[in-house]
Amino acid sequence: MVTKRIANPWSGNRLEGSNPSASAKGEERMEKSLIKAKSKRLSYILRHRPDSVGLQLDHQGWASVEELLECLKGRLTREELEEIVRTNNKQRFAFNEDCSKIRANQGHSIKVDLAYEPQVPPDVLYHGTVNKAASSIKATGLKKMNRHHVHLSVDVETALDVGSRRGKPVLFCVDAKKMHEDGYKFFKSENNVWLTDSVPVDYLKERK
Ligand code: HQG
C-alpha cells in the first residue's frame, strides 16, 4: 500500500511507511512540490505577513535567517531555505552577502524600502493582465493596487505568464522610453522585474 502524502508545506517530515519501490522520479516530484509550497508560504511571510509567524523585517525588508527559522519552529530547515532561494523559478528571494539575512526581491504589500536605484528602462516593457481589468486599465492606466509598484516584464512571454495566473491574458505594451524621457522613475528588482509607480494611459497600448 502506498501511503498518501499530504502536501503540508510546513510538515517538513518525510512520511514513514511509503512504498519502498516508489520511483525516484516520484520522490523527486514530491520534493519539488513541497519546496514549491514552502516557497509560496515564504513569499506570503516576507512580502505580506511577517507578523503571521511573529517575524520582524527591517525597513529594507530583510529578516534574520536565524529568526525566520526559529519563528517557523523547525517547519523549514536551513537547507530547504537555501534550496528555495537557489531554485526559485523567478528568483523571488535573496540572501545578503553573508547569508545571515533574507528578503523578497519584490512584490511586497507591507511598507519596505527596497532601496533600488532608479535606472534607465528598456524602450518597451510589458504588462500582462486579465480581461476584467483591461477596460479599467485603458481608462485609468496601470496602478500599483495592493503592491508597492506596478510590475512590468522585459518580454512578452513573461508578461503573458503573469496575466495567465487569473485567466486568459491581455497584454499591454508600455512606452517606457517616453515615460523615462518624461521623468518617470523606473527601478529594476534583483530578479529582473521592472517597477514603477504608475503607467498613465498615454504610455499604454493594448497588444492584440
Ligand atoms: C491590475 C507575480 C484595474 C493588474 C507576477 C493586475 C508579477 C488594474 C492586478 C507580480 C489597474 C494587480 C505582480 C487598474 C492594474 N484597474 N486593474 N487601473 N491597474 N491593475 O498581483 O502585476 O509570482 O498585484 O493588471 O508574476 O499581476 O508573486 O500585480 O492584474 O510579477 O512573484 O491589478 O506578482 O509574481 O495584481 O503581478 P498583482 P501583477 P509572484
Residues whose N, C-alpha, C, O or C-beta is under 5 A from the ligand:
A	BS01	HQG	G107 G128 T129 V130 A133 S136 I137 T140 G141 L142 K143 K144 M145 R147 H151 V162
